[in-house]
């Protein structure tokens, strides 16, 4: 009896330990501070980005093609800058300082929104500054996370960061929605609060994050910054398969805005509630990012990454079924959130494990450049298909493309 009781207690202790490691892993102070930086920065950016579909399509009356171009530019306009931002961080070893420049540009863009006011023709320029800032900071920031974490805990570290980042993505639309409900049409109030949140995020990075020491396996050569030198990163073992798979899958991925607009047409709810869909997805992402990241560390990051895209395939298939109800919409949002938890940080964890420390920021920037350029092309293509043949055909072709790309990805990663 004593042995049975001890065995039961041991099993309970082990289960508690596993649960603790999955849902509350230990990560470095740098990861937490970078997470808080991203939290406030995402509050700032999502307050603006989530009202763009409502403003551009329903207020200005743009066509799906025009919106697809703007949405694609919003996602991919800073793609090439990512490479140079990552390379600059690797060359100088000052990852924090390069990231500060990127976050500062985004804060300046929030100020620009207040300056341009209702002159919407100047809005693309302000958005471009914001996206350039995002492009500069992404590689150095992800490199800081990777360099501050043990190799075997990369999934958990990126999971914690993405959870905090997504908490901001969840809070931003709620704040914007609440402000517009209390003061309809007062977009300037949204921009002021967005600017304040961006400055708080910049403060966390500036005051509480330090550059970790970098120990290279061999003395690192530091070639001049160029697209050619960045492209040579694909020769690093393990980078080419990740770049190919990530780019192909991103090309056939429908942007969130188009997914939500399709759901709005299926259920026919008031368009003003579109920001709520962003909040729902962000909430699921936030709640599942850490346990899914830990799961990836244990079961295999490539497996979890591909499983996330399989969930996305289910979401697309549900958009093809006529007569979608509220329950189906909720299921689609849950699966979309889990998809992000299984792919966003996990892809960076895969890259972090493959890249040497002295090339970490450049390699991650190259990977995000490929995926973002693919998303840019995919968003424009989806908008063209929607305008030309209707949303049903556009979703059907995207679903078929994702299924084919997923099969190729499974085969390619298995061979590699």
Secondary structure, 3 states (H helix, E strand, C coil): CHHHHHHHHHHHHHHHHHHHHHHCCCCCHHHHHHHHHHHHHHHHHHHHHHHHHHHHHHHCCCCHHHHHHHHHHHHHCCHHHHHHHHHHHHHHCCHHHHHHHHHHHHHHHHHHHHHHCCCHHHHHHHHHHHHHHHHHHHHHHHHHHHHCCCHHHHHHHHHHHHHHHHHHHHHHHHHHHHHHHHCCCCHHHHHHHHHHHHHHHHHHHHHHCCCCCCCCCCCCCCCCCCHHHHHHHHHCCCHHHHHHHHHHHHHCCCCHHHHHHHHHHHHCCCHHHHHHHHHHHHHHHHHHHHHHHHHHHHHCHHHHHHHHHHHHHHHHHHHHCCCCCHHHHHHHHHHHHHHHHHHHHHHHHHHHHHCCHHHHHHHHHHHHHHHHHHHHHHHHHHHHHHHHHCHHHHHHHHHHHHHHHHHHHHHHHHHC
